[in-house]
Amino acid sequence: MNKTECKKILKKAYKQAIAHNKNITPSSIEDEMKNVLKEHGLEYIAYSKIAINNMQNSANDIITLKDLLEEIDILPRIYTKRLAIEKSKNI
C-alpha cells in the first residue's frame, strides 16, 4: 500500500463528507473514498485512452510504453480533467 496515496484519498473523502454534512463513520468514509477512487479512475482511463488514440493516429507504427508515458505527461497540459473525460467518451 502506498501510504501517501492512501492519505491523499482519505483527506479528499473526509473533506467531501464534511461538505455534504455527513457524520464521519466507517461507512460514510467508505462511500466517499469509493467516489474519490471512481473519479480518479475515470480521469486516469480518459488520459490513457486519449494517449493511445493519439498514438494510433500518429506516424508511429509501433506504440511503445515509453511513448505512451510521454504522451500522458503532456495531456494534462492540453486537456482539463473534465474535458479529457468528455473526449474519451467519444473514443
Backbone bond lengths (Angstrom), bond angles and torsions (degrees), N, CA, C in turn:
res aa  C-N    CA-C-N  psi(-1)  N-CA   C-N-CA  omega(-1)  CA-C   N-CA-C  phi
1 M - - - 1.444 - - 1.528 108.52 -
2 N 1.310 115.08 137.03 1.450 121.58 175.55 1.533 107.74 -89.89
3 K 1.338 116.56 106.00 1.470 120.77 -175.48 1.522 112.14 -61.86
4 T 1.302 117.26 -38.05 1.460 120.32 -178.55 1.520 110.61 -63.36
5 E 1.311 116.13 -45.56 1.469 120.76 179.23 1.528 110.73 -65.30
6 C 1.303 117.04 -40.42 1.468 121.86 178.80 1.527 110.50 -61.58
7 K 1.323 116.59 -45.31 1.465 120.70 179.91 1.532 111.03 -63.91
8 K 1.322 116.11 -38.63 1.457 120.67 179.59 1.530 110.74 -63.16
9 I 1.318 116.44 -43.83 1.462 121.20 -179.82 1.526 110.46 -69.02
10 L 1.323 116.73 -41.87 1.464 120.51 178.15 1.525 110.88 -62.40
11 K 1.319 117.33 -41.92 1.459 121.63 179.56 1.526 110.85 -61.27
12 K 1.323 116.12 -45.31 1.463 120.34 179.69 1.528 110.80 -65.63
13 A 1.331 117.05 -41.04 1.465 121.29 178.84 1.525 110.78 -64.49
14 Y 1.308 116.80 -41.44 1.464 121.47 179.01 1.526 110.10 -61.31
15 K 1.324 116.75 -46.37 1.462 120.74 -179.87 1.524 111.67 -62.96
16 Q 1.337 116.32 -37.74 1.466 119.61 177.93 1.525 111.27 -67.58
17 A 1.324 116.80 -40.46 1.464 120.44 178.54 1.523 110.25 -62.09
18 I 1.311 117.22 -44.16 1.467 121.46 178.27 1.525 110.39 -63.81
19 A 1.323 117.07 -42.61 1.466 121.35 -179.89 1.527 111.96 -62.42
20 H 1.334 116.77 -30.59 1.471 121.67 179.26 1.527 112.18 -93.68
21 N 1.332 115.87 11.69 1.473 122.52 179.11 1.526 112.95 55.78
22 K 1.316 116.55 38.48 1.460 120.98 177.66 1.526 109.25 -94.06
23 N 1.324 115.46 147.90 1.460 119.98 172.71 1.523 108.56 -69.82
24 I 1.319 116.07 148.42 1.453 120.31 179.09 1.526 107.92 -86.56
25 T 1.319 114.48 100.84 1.461 122.51 178.08 1.522 107.48 -129.20
26 P 1.316 116.50 163.33 1.474 117.58 177.38 1.526 112.90 -56.16
27 S 1.325 117.09 -40.50 1.470 119.04 -177.56 1.529 111.63 -72.14
28 S 1.338 118.08 -36.58 1.468 118.81 179.25 1.529 110.88 -69.19
29 I 1.329 116.81 -38.86 1.460 119.77 177.19 1.522 110.12 -66.86
30 E 1.336 116.77 -38.34 1.467 119.95 177.24 1.518 110.41 -59.63
31 D 1.330 116.90 -46.45 1.463 120.54 -179.96 1.524 111.68 -61.76
32 E 1.324 115.63 -45.31 1.465 119.04 -179.70 1.527 111.55 -66.75
33 M 1.328 117.29 -37.91 1.467 119.91 178.09 1.523 110.46 -65.53
34 K 1.319 117.27 -38.20 1.470 120.25 176.72 1.520 110.28 -62.36
35 N 1.335 116.54 -40.23 1.467 119.77 178.04 1.522 111.17 -63.88
36 V 1.328 116.42 -43.53 1.467 120.62 179.33 1.528 110.09 -62.91
37 L 1.327 116.88 -45.45 1.465 120.43 -179.70 1.522 111.36 -63.85
38 K 1.325 116.43 -39.42 1.464 120.28 178.28 1.525 110.06 -63.10
39 E 1.322 116.40 -42.94 1.461 121.54 179.12 1.530 110.79 -61.88
40 H 1.327 116.37 -45.22 1.462 120.10 178.50 1.530 110.36 -64.51
41 G 1.319 116.61 -41.30 1.459 120.82 179.67 1.515 111.99 -60.47
42 L 1.331 116.82 -43.84 1.460 120.40 178.43 1.528 111.16 -61.10
43 E 1.314 115.86 -41.11 1.467 120.56 179.25 1.526 110.94 -64.31
44 Y 1.330 117.38 -47.88 1.463 121.05 -178.32 1.522 111.38 -63.92
45 I 1.314 116.78 -41.80 1.461 121.24 178.73 1.524 110.35 -64.65
46 A 1.330 116.59 -42.00 1.467 120.42 -179.21 1.525 110.96 -60.37
47 Y 1.335 117.15 -49.66 1.460 119.54 -179.93 1.524 111.38 -63.78
48 S 1.312 117.89 -35.93 1.466 121.12 178.73 1.521 111.32 -66.43
49 K 1.329 116.48 -43.25 1.462 120.13 178.89 1.523 111.26 -63.65
50 I 1.329 116.39 -41.95 1.464 119.63 179.17 1.522 110.36 -64.83
51 A 1.325 116.74 -41.75 1.471 120.68 179.35 1.520 110.71 -60.24
52 I 1.312 117.34 -47.56 1.464 120.47 -179.48 1.522 110.48 -64.93
53 N 1.316 117.12 -42.05 1.459 120.79 178.48 1.523 110.99 -61.19
54 N 1.333 116.54 -44.05 1.465 120.22 178.12 1.521 111.36 -61.46
55 M 1.322 116.22 -41.70 1.463 120.17 -179.17 1.533 110.69 -67.06
56 Q 1.319 116.73 -38.67 1.460 119.72 178.86 1.524 111.63 -65.27
57 N 1.328 116.38 -32.25 1.467 120.76 -178.45 1.518 113.17 -93.32
58 S 1.313 117.04 9.34 1.468 120.62 178.43 1.525 109.56 -98.89
59 A 1.305 115.95 -176.02 1.459 120.82 -179.08 1.529 112.51 -79.16
60 N 1.318 118.11 -6.80 1.471 120.63 -179.60 1.520 110.81 -70.20
61 D 1.327 115.30 132.64 1.460 120.11 176.79 1.523 110.76 -84.07
62 I 1.318 115.73 -34.69 1.460 121.30 -176.43 1.526 108.98 -117.35
63 I 1.320 116.01 129.24 1.460 121.31 177.47 1.525 107.61 -94.17
64 T 1.317 115.59 118.44 1.468 119.76 178.44 1.526 109.42 -105.94
65 L 1.313 115.07 159.90 1.452 120.37 178.05 1.524 110.63 -61.63
66 K 1.312 117.10 -39.99 1.460 121.21 179.23 1.526 110.80 -59.06
67 D 1.330 116.87 -44.62 1.460 121.09 179.15 1.527 111.31 -63.32
68 L 1.324 116.50 -42.02 1.464 120.39 179.16 1.527 111.73 -64.13
69 L 1.312 116.26 -42.14 1.460 120.00 179.89 1.530 111.07 -65.38
70 E 1.316 117.36 -37.10 1.453 120.83 176.07 1.525 111.16 -66.08
71 E 1.310 116.14 -38.35 1.470 121.09 177.89 1.532 110.09 -65.07
72 I 1.324 116.99 -40.92 1.467 121.92 178.58 1.532 110.36 -61.83
73 D 1.324 117.91 -35.03 1.466 120.86 178.63 1.524 111.78 -63.89
74 I 1.307 116.70 -32.17 1.465 121.97 -175.71 1.528 112.43 -85.80
75 L 1.307 118.09 -37.21 1.464 122.01 -170.80 1.527 115.47 -56.70
76 P 1.338 121.21 -40.63 1.470 118.71 179.42 1.531 113.62 -63.04
77 R 1.324 117.48 -19.88 1.468 120.38 175.36 1.527 110.98 -77.00
78 I 1.328 116.05 -24.86 1.462 121.52 -176.70 1.528 111.10 -92.93
79 Y 1.335 116.26 -44.88 1.459 121.94 -175.16 1.528 111.00 -115.89
80 T 1.325 116.13 133.88 1.457 119.42 169.35 1.520 107.79 -70.53
81 K 1.305 116.41 166.75 1.466 119.99 -179.79 1.529 110.34 -57.94
82 R 1.312 117.14 -47.60 1.472 121.37 -177.84 1.520 111.25 -62.77
83 L 1.323 116.75 -44.38 1.462 120.45 -179.48 1.525 111.16 -66.00
84 A 1.324 116.64 -39.09 1.472 120.23 178.36 1.521 110.70 -62.55
85 I 1.322 117.30 -43.44 1.470 120.81 179.74 1.519 110.06 -63.10
86 E 1.340 117.17 -43.89 1.461 120.24 178.99 1.530 111.61 -63.29
87 K 1.333 116.26 -44.08 1.467 120.06 -179.22 1.532 110.82 -64.99
88 S 1.333 116.99 -38.25 1.460 119.49 -177.32 1.527 112.36 -67.59
89 K 1.315 117.00 -23.07 1.465 119.81 178.87 1.530 111.03 -67.26
90 N 1.317 116.39 -25.67 1.469 121.07 -179.89 1.522 113.35 -89.70
91 I 1.319 116.22 -0.92 1.473 119.67 -179.17 1.516 108.87 -94.55
